[in-house]
Amino acid sequence: MKTNIQELWGISGYDYYLRLGTYGNQDFSVDANGKKYKFSLQSKTATFVIARDENVLGTLDLMPLMLKLKKRKISPMFHLNLPQEEMVAEGRTGNVAVKMLFSEVHMRERNAKIELTSANADVLMKIRD
């Protein structure tokens, strides 16, 4: 059996891993260590929101990545085949550090604004109490 490994990523420095597959605005809730976490991908603002026990801990603005991908557009549906390192969004906000490694990103332009319509990503998070 032949396997196809693209790249190997180190994940040291992160506490949590989440596989994200979403279409449009979706919320995901997970219980971990006695706390309830909620993750939300906001399509119109291209923002990933992390909350714990109903309190927003941090957000990651995905718009810079969306704009970069728009510039690389090669088809009307923004379907791209790019190296993994170009499909990464990361940042630190509040008590949260987030790194999102996208395998798929689908977006559309409406009224001169980009909307994130769906995405598949591996999400790494470091959350301080």
Secondary structure by P-SEA (a helix, b strand, c coil): cbbbbcbbbbbcccccccccccccbbbbbbbcccbbbbbbbbcccbbbbbbccccccccccaaaaaaaaaaacccccccccccccccccccccccbbbbbbccbbbbbbcccccccccbbbbbbbbbcc
